[in-house]
Amino acid sequence: MKIHRMKRMMVLLATATVSLSAWAVPPHLPDLVSEGNRWLITAYFDAQPGHTEAATQVLCFFPAGTLGTHQNYFWVSTSYPDWNGRAAQEGDQVFMHGDFQNDSGHDSMDWEIVTTGALRTEGAGHWKEWLEDGKLGRTLGFANAKFTRAGKCEQQSLTEALEFSRQLRVPTDDRGTVLSPANTALDSSQEQ
């Protein structure tokens, strides 16, 4: 009797495990490209009272295949020069990393796409930005991030988007200081 009950429990456990893992198999919808691959990312700095809005950038996503339970993408900014990277989506979670300023500046974003109702074109999460300094790295900012789908990118391919991005002017503030994608002055000695 105990053996029969134990076998039944093992079958139930195996079925539940298979069912749960099946939910994580691509394609994950909504994804980053099917309903439009152009997204706006807006930073709101965490360390500042009121979470001050810092910058909004345009990102174009391009499919890069699947690996296990991840849908992979390449992304390119068409508003900040030579800022690009990779993204992986599992379910409604998206994980991104990328580089700017000749690969000395780095960004990482972790966010979730809203998967219900009319808001399937929005997401929210966190954006981290830092520079290499030969030591521990210099934090430029920790920010909340809002993502909004904004149609389709004019650039039809990853190569076309990368070429376009390389032609953009490096942004500066009123004093001529180069700004990061999240709109932080790169020569600032004060960390966020």
VENFENBEL-V87147 format. One record per helix or strand of 2 or more residues. SS is the DSSP state (h for helix, s for strand). FROM is the first residue (numbers start at 1). TO is the last residue. If there is no record, write none. Layout:
BEGIN
ss=SS from=FROM to=TO
ss=SS from=FROM to=TO
END
This chain:
BEGIN
ss=h from=2 to=22
ss=s from=38 to=45
ss=s from=53 to=67
ss=s from=70 to=77
ss=s from=84 to=90
ss=s from=93 to=100
ss=s from=105 to=113
ss=h from=117 to=119
ss=s from=122 to=131
ss=s from=138 to=149
ss=h from=158 to=166
ss=s from=178 to=179
END
